[in-house]
Amino acid sequence: MDVDLRDLELLHVTAETGSLTAAAARLYVSQPALSQRLTRLEDRLGMRLFDRKGRRLVPNDAGRRMLVAAGRVLAELEAATRDLRDLRDGRDRRVRFTAQCSTTFQWLPPVIRDFRQREPEAEVRIESVADDAPVPALLAGVVDVALVTKPDRELDRVSLTRLFDDEMVAVVPARHPWASRNHLTARDFTDAHLVLYDVYDQTRIPSVPLPLPPGARPARITVMPVITDLLVEMVAGGQGVTVLPGWVAAPYVATHDLALVRIGRTPLTRTWYCATRPGPRPPHVEAFVDVLVTRLRARPEAPSSDAAGSSALAAG
């Protein structure tokens, strides 16, 4: 490893103060020692990290890139230290929550509002997890509660509470030929260009089945980060069609002139669950789960897409 924690602290403080003298004072070391440490770091990396402009040291391109990493690592360590201190002192009142396959959270503010009425001292943190895989994150203690729907090899190791079923629908521009269809068949996708979340990247091992009827073979698939707004903008701009849960797609129908079309004669549905680690839960986590389950089970049922494919499916 060419960089250690002290190096990251050096980069962060030097960039913030613009001076090795000021940085040395903040880090409680001598200026010559700090200068030598910076020189050794730059020698190991084979690049200068700061340029001198007048009397200030200013990060160059290489320095700015290293500062991004330094900021993330130092912030995570600070957060971890704070969390451990709260755990030690019995003051941990966090609920770390993540939701799978979606960056649309219109339903979340009412959940948090109800939860805070019950637990005013508690805090909800919305976490993103690697590869959109919350079950391993649950088991590793990275999150406390997850909203899940995709299959996972470790799903039998977590506690699941069934919430609701939702319908997967094709999302197309309002003037697309599909918009007037009552439903789509596998053959309809033969010439289609699909834009999907990258969780459906078929080169992954194991791959996640495409949200399509059996036998569907799209002409082209483009995968993108799990950012719903990005998929919607691509579809609205005529750069393909996508498939989303109806409750996720519904808010965009009017704002982006889109239509939602049923996939298959029988709706293509999937089941959502609230997932937690097995065993007793702290009272504040138990309260959050109770509010989440109550709210999402009570969400209005999504109506079927009509013949014009433009009905707004209820968003939780």
C-alpha positions as CSV (number, residue, x, y, z in Angstrom):
1,M,0.0,0.0,0.0
2,D,1.5,3.3,-1.1
3,V,-0.8,5.5,1.0
4,D,-1.7,5.2,4.7
5,L,-4.1,7.1,7.0
6,R,-1.5,9.7,8.0
7,D,-1.0,10.5,4.4
8,L,-4.7,11.1,3.8
9,E,-4.8,13.4,6.8
10,L,-1.8,15.3,5.5
11,L,-3.5,15.7,2.1
12,H,-6.8,16.8,3.6
13,V,-5.4,19.4,6.0
14,T,-2.8,20.8,3.6
15,A,-5.5,21.3,1.0
16,E,-7.7,22.9,3.5
17,T,-5.1,25.3,5.0
18,G,-3.0,25.9,1.8
19,S,0.2,25.8,3.8
20,L,2.5,23.1,5.2
21,T,3.2,25.4,8.2
22,A,-0.5,25.7,9.1
23,A,-1.1,22.0,8.4
24,A,1.8,21.1,10.7
25,A,0.4,23.2,13.5
26,R,-3.0,21.5,13.1
27,L,-1.5,18.1,13.0
28,Y,0.9,18.8,15.9
29,V,4.1,18.0,14.0
30,S,7.0,20.1,12.8
31,Q,6.8,21.8,9.4
32,P,10.1,20.1,8.2
33,A,8.7,16.6,9.2
34,L,5.4,17.3,7.3
35,S,7.3,18.5,4.3
36,Q,9.4,15.4,4.2
37,R,6.3,13.2,4.6
38,L,4.7,14.9,1.6
39,T,7.8,14.5,-0.5
40,R,8.0,10.8,0.3
41,L,4.3,10.3,-0.5
42,E,4.8,12.1,-3.9
43,D,7.9,10.0,-4.6
44,R,5.9,6.8,-3.9
45,L,3.1,7.8,-6.2
46,G,5.5,9.2,-8.8
47,M,3.5,12.4,-9.1
48,R,3.3,15.8,-7.5
49,L,0.0,16.4,-5.7
50,F,0.2,20.2,-5.1
51,D,1.3,23.2,-7.1
52,R,2.5,26.4,-5.5
53,K,0.5,29.5,-6.4
54,G,2.0,32.5,-4.7
55,R,2.3,31.5,-1.0
56,R,-0.4,28.8,-1.2
57,L,-0.2,25.1,-2.0
58,V,-3.0,24.2,-4.3
59,P,-4.0,20.6,-5.2
60,N,-3.4,19.7,-8.9
61,D,-5.4,17.1,-10.9
62,A,-3.6,14.2,-9.1
63,G,-4.0,15.9,-5.7
64,R,-7.7,16.5,-6.3
65,R,-8.3,12.9,-7.2
66,M,-6.5,11.7,-4.0
67,L,-8.5,14.2,-2.0
68,V,-11.7,12.6,-3.1
69,A,-10.5,9.3,-1.7
70,A,-9.2,11.0,1.4
71,G,-12.5,12.7,2.1
72,R,-14.4,9.5,1.8
73,V,-12.1,7.4,3.9
74,L,-11.7,10.0,6.7
75,A,-15.5,10.7,6.8
76,E,-16.3,7.0,7.0
77,L,-13.7,6.5,9.8
78,E,-15.1,9.5,11.7
79,A,-18.7,8.1,11.3
80,A,-17.5,4.7,12.4
81,T,-15.8,6.1,15.5
82,R,-18.9,8.1,16.4
83,D,-21.1,5.1,16.0
84,L,-18.8,2.9,18.1
85,R,-18.8,5.6,20.8
86,D,-22.6,5.6,20.8
87,L,-22.7,1.8,21.0
88,R,-20.3,1.8,23.9
89,D,-22.3,4.4,25.7
90,G,-25.7,2.8,24.9
91,R,-26.8,5.8,22.8
92,D,-27.1,4.2,19.4
93,R,-30.5,5.2,18.1
94,R,-29.9,4.8,14.4
95,V,-32.0,2.9,11.9
96,R,-30.0,2.3,8.8
97,F,-32.3,1.6,5.9
98,T,-31.9,0.7,2.2
99,A,-34.4,-0.1,-0.6
100,Q,-33.6,-2.4,-3.5
101,C,-34.1,-1.6,-7.2
102,S,-35.3,1.9,-6.7
103,T,-34.1,5.5,-6.2
104,T,-37.7,6.7,-5.9
105,F,-38.8,7.3,-2.4
106,Q,-42.1,9.3,-2.5
107,W,-43.5,6.9,0.1
108,L,-40.7,7.3,2.6
109,P,-41.4,10.7,4.2
110,P,-44.7,9.6,5.7
111,V,-42.9,6.5,7.1
112,I,-40.2,8.7,8.7
113,R,-42.8,11.2,10.0
114,D,-44.8,8.5,11.8
115,F,-41.6,6.9,13.1
116,R,-40.3,10.1,14.6
117,Q,-43.6,10.7,16.3
118,R,-43.0,7.4,18.1
119,E,-39.3,7.6,18.5
120,P,-38.3,11.4,18.6
121,E,-34.7,10.7,19.6
122,A,-34.0,8.2,16.8
123,E,-32.5,8.8,13.5
124,V,-33.1,7.2,10.1
125,R,-30.2,6.9,7.7
126,I,-30.8,6.0,4.1
127,E,-27.9,3.8,2.9
128,S,-26.7,2.8,-0.5
129,V,-25.2,-0.7,-0.7
130,A,-22.8,-2.3,-3.1
131,D,-24.3,-4.0,-6.2
132,D,-27.9,-3.3,-5.0
133,A,-27.5,-6.3,-2.7
134,P,-29.0,-5.4,0.7
135,V,-29.1,-9.0,2.1
136,P,-25.3,-9.3,2.4
137,A,-25.4,-5.8,3.9
138,L,-27.9,-6.9,6.5
139,L,-25.9,-9.9,7.4
140,A,-22.7,-7.8,7.7
141,G,-24.4,-5.3,10.0
142,V,-24.1,-2.5,7.5
143,V,-27.9,-1.8,7.4
144,D,-30.7,-2.7,9.9
145,V,-33.8,-2.8,7.7
146,A,-34.1,-3.4,3.9
147,L,-36.9,-3.3,1.4
148,V,-36.2,-6.2,-0.9
149,T,-37.8,-8.0,-3.9
150,K,-34.9,-9.7,-5.9
151,P,-34.0,-13.3,-5.1
152,D,-30.7,-13.7,-3.2
153,R,-28.7,-16.8,-2.3
154,E,-28.7,-15.8,1.3
155,L,-32.4,-14.8,1.6
156,D,-33.1,-17.7,3.9
157,R,-30.7,-16.2,6.5
158,V,-32.8,-13.1,7.1
159,S,-36.2,-12.4,8.6
160,L,-38.8,-11.5,5.9
161,T,-42.2,-9.8,6.3
162,R,-44.3,-9.8,3.2
163,L,-45.6,-6.3,2.3
164,F,-47.3,-6.2,-1.1
165,D,-47.1,-7.4,-4.7
166,D,-46.6,-4.8,-7.5
167,E,-46.8,-5.0,-11.3
168,M,-43.9,-4.5,-13.6
169,V,-44.9,-2.3,-16.6
170,A,-43.3,-1.2,-19.8
171,V,-42.6,2.6,-19.7
172,V,-42.7,4.2,-23.1
173,P,-43.3,7.7,-24.6
174,A,-47.0,8.6,-24.9
175,R,-46.8,8.5,-28.7
176,H,-45.0,5.1,-28.8
177,P,-46.8,2.4,-30.8
178,W,-47.0,0.3,-27.6
179,A,-48.9,3.0,-25.8
180,S,-52.2,2.0,-27.4
181,R,-51.7,-1.7,-26.6
182,N,-53.7,-3.5,-24.0
183,H,-50.7,-5.7,-23.1
184,L,-47.3,-6.7,-24.6
185,T,-46.2,-10.2,-25.6
186,A,-42.7,-11.7,-25.7
187,R,-42.6,-11.1,-29.5
188,D,-43.2,-7.4,-29.0
189,F,-39.7,-7.1,-27.5
190,T,-37.9,-8.6,-30.5
191,D,-37.0,-5.3,-32.1
192,A,-36.9,-3.3,-28.8
193,H,-34.1,-1.3,-27.3
194,L,-34.3,-1.7,-23.5
195,V,-32.7,0.6,-21.0
196,L,-32.5,-1.0,-17.6
197,Y,-30.9,-0.7,-14.2
198,D,-27.5,-2.3,-14.3
199,V,-28.6,-4.9,-11.8
200,Y,-29.9,-6.6,-14.9
201,D,-26.5,-6.7,-16.5
202,Q,-26.5,-10.2,-18.0
203,T,-22.6,-10.4,-17.9
204,R,-22.8,-10.5,-14.0
205,I,-22.4,-13.8,-12.2
206,P,-24.9,-14.8,-11.1
207,S,-27.1,-12.7,-13.5
208,V,-30.6,-11.4,-12.5
209,P,-33.4,-12.6,-14.9
210,L,-34.7,-9.8,-17.1
211,P,-38.1,-8.4,-16.1
212,L,-39.7,-9.7,-19.3
213,P,-42.2,-12.4,-20.4
214,P,-40.6,-15.9,-21.0
215,G,-39.1,-16.1,-24.5
216,A,-38.6,-12.3,-24.9
217,R,-35.3,-11.5,-26.7
218,P,-34.8,-7.8,-27.0
219,A,-32.7,-6.6,-29.9
220,R,-30.6,-4.4,-27.6
221,I,-30.1,-3.8,-23.9
222,T,-28.4,-0.8,-22.4
223,V,-27.8,-0.9,-18.6
224,M,-27.3,2.1,-16.4
225,P,-26.8,3.0,-12.8
226,V,-29.7,2.5,-10.4
227,I,-31.0,6.0,-11.0
228,T,-34.7,6.1,-11.9
229,D,-34.6,9.6,-13.2
230,L,-31.9,8.6,-15.6
231,L,-33.9,5.8,-17.1
232,V,-37.0,8.0,-17.3
233,E,-35.1,10.8,-19.1
234,M,-33.7,8.3,-21.6
235,V,-37.2,7.0,-22.4
236,A,-38.8,10.5,-22.6
237,G,-36.0,11.4,-25.0
238,G,-36.8,8.6,-27.3
239,Q,-33.7,6.6,-26.5
240,G,-35.4,3.3,-25.8
241,V,-38.0,1.8,-23.5
242,T,-37.7,0.6,-19.9
243,V,-39.5,-1.7,-17.5
244,L,-40.2,-0.5,-13.9
245,P,-42.5,-1.2,-11.0
246,G,-45.8,0.6,-11.6
247,W,-45.5,2.4,-8.3
248,V,-42.1,3.7,-9.2
249,A,-43.1,4.8,-12.7
250,A,-46.4,6.3,-12.0
251,P,-45.2,9.8,-10.8
252,Y,-43.4,10.3,-14.1
253,V,-46.4,9.7,-16.4
254,A,-47.7,13.3,-16.4
255,T,-44.4,15.1,-15.9
256,H,-42.6,13.3,-18.8
257,D,-45.5,12.5,-21.1
258,L,-45.1,8.8,-20.7
259,A,-47.4,5.7,-20.9
260,L,-47.4,2.5,-18.8
261,V,-48.2,-0.7,-20.6
262,R,-49.0,-4.1,-19.1
263,I,-46.4,-6.9,-19.8
264,G,-48.2,-10.2,-20.6
265,R,-51.8,-11.0,-20.7
266,T,-51.4,-11.9,-17.0
267,P,-49.7,-9.0,-15.0
268,L,-46.0,-9.5,-14.4
269,T,-45.8,-9.1,-10.7
270,R,-43.3,-9.5,-7.9
271,T,-43.4,-9.5,-4.1
272,W,-41.8,-7.0,-1.8
273,Y,-40.6,-7.8,1.7
274,C,-39.3,-6.0,4.7
275,A,-36.0,-7.8,5.6
276,T,-34.1,-7.7,8.9
277,R,-31.6,-9.8,10.7
278,P,-33.1,-12.7,12.6
279,G,-33.5,-12.4,16.4
280,P,-34.6,-9.7,18.8
281,R,-34.5,-6.1,17.4
282,P,-33.8,-3.0,19.4
283,P,-37.0,-1.1,20.3
284,H,-36.3,1.8,17.9
285,V,-35.6,-0.6,15.0
286,E,-38.8,-2.6,15.9
287,A,-40.8,0.7,15.9
288,F,-39.4,1.5,12.4
289,V,-40.3,-1.9,11.0
290,D,-43.8,-1.6,12.5
291,V,-44.4,1.8,10.8
292,L,-42.8,0.6,7.5
293,V,-44.9,-2.5,7.4
294,T,-48.1,-0.7,8.4
295,R,-47.6,2.1,5.8
296,L,-46.6,-0.1,2.8
297,R,-49.3,-2.8,3.4
298,A,-51.9,0.0,3.4
299,R,-50.7,1.5,0.1
300,P,-53.5,1.8,-2.5
301,E,-53.6,-1.1,-5.0
302,A,-52.2,-0.1,-8.4
303,P,-54.8,-0.1,-11.1
304,S,-54.1,-2.0,-14.3
305,S,-52.9,-0.1,-17.3
306,D,-55.8,0.9,-19.5
307,A,-56.0,0.4,-23.2
308,A,-54.1,3.7,-23.8
309,G,-51.5,2.6,-21.4
310,S,-51.5,5.9,-19.6
311,S,-53.1,5.2,-16.2
312,A,-51.0,6.4,-13.3
313,L,-50.4,3.4,-11.0
314,A,-50.6,4.3,-7.4
315,A,-47.3,5.3,-5.8
316,G,-47.1,3.9,-2.3
